[in-house]
Amino acid sequence: MISQKVTIKNPTGLHLGPAGTLCKDAMLFRSQITFRFQNTTANAKSVLSVLKSVLSVLGACVKSGDEIELICNGEDEQEAMDFLVKEINSGLGE
């Protein structure tokens, strides 16, 4: 298991569009992938989990410059982490 903190860089912060992108990207890997912000943890591969978490996170106003923690656990965890950090750093499609 590996984890890494990463800063949300897209200008509008973490909302439904970037959350969908994160979920789609996480589905590319076999590892279990979760993310944590404050007291909220979500399975990044589950649209429902991501949406539920994002709704909670939206209430906490995750904005550009805020930090989340990615956690990857499995056979391709390093590849998953590298890819997801790159995607988050590039703005998750925005």
Steps between C-alpha positions, in 0.01 A plus 500: 500500500622845410355844561579846382358843565418700191370852453184563298612728218198541274365856529150404616610249763360151550145474368298243307688530168848442641363229733367310198838532333675372813266199512549422129877523541502281813306230313801451271690323782461175693607650833257622762502880481353734760534866575467690825418862576464606863269234652363366169636190325366365169558206270627680190372218275138529609301777335247489785773510763679780320180700454398449863846600615517793261164625625642489851822654379310768307342599829853541632583716196798312356646759274805557291801479727345254749676170566357147483673171578499222240540143625579215258526136603568213262716355229510815286489752785805700392381531142156604624644758737730647236217526246242646740740756645587608145129531413420700814799725438376559144157614625287184452387601154426865566 
